[in-house]
Amino acid sequence: MPEGPARRRRRLVSVAVLLVLFFGAFVVGSARADGTLTVKYVGCTGLSVTPSPAPSGSVTVLVYDDDNCNAAFTLTGPGVNFSSDLNSTGMGIDHPAGPFGPFTLQAGATYTVRDANINASASFSPTASGGSTGSTGGSSGGGSGSTGGSTGSGGNTSGSTSSSSSTKTLGTLVGTISPTGKATLKLGGATVNKLKAGVYKLTVTDQSKKAGLVIQALGYHAMSESAVSGTGTKTTTLRVIPAKYFFQATGGPKTYFLVTS
């Protein structure tokens, strides 16, 4: 008996569903990474790579540039040639930036992370069970902090960092974003208008799902201290250099303050 139009349509739909499921599973599976590589900027003078040993195979990469080092980040090696300024939104360096990839890292090969702006690099060699990380290159760019920053190609931005727990802080800054998107930044209960260069503890409470707290030194990258679409409280540290700064809610009015040496 000839196949009717309704039955033929049902059979074609069933075949189409099976194809979608098959190819969908193939695409998802092919994009899946087996591990994560973490790269950290070390005080705008070097780079570190973890874990050690490093994984081989398909990996994604997260980059932590908590000091906002005017990034010119690259990852190179067999089959990999990646570069980024770590600023995907144009609102400042992401914390962390990424994930990038997935990249396929070959066991026994040598890969290098590098930042030309701070003249720093680190190499590592993955193996099937992981490999050792290489030494971290030095920097000819000036370090950020109370000694001030350079405006040359190796110049740094001031930034927040979670790796300065052993560094003496000069006080506690309290930043807020209200539910309506208003930004404040206070020290000792008073709105910040002048600070001494150095490292401060920074606590940010963000109650808005439409704005985040941005702190920026003029001429440098903006620092996004809270997410635009997220809420919550976080505590980190903020290193500031002698410069004119402002803080604002994302897209909102700017409040300027001065950092002196």
Disulfide bonds with the S-S distance in Angstrom:
Cys44-Cys69 1.92
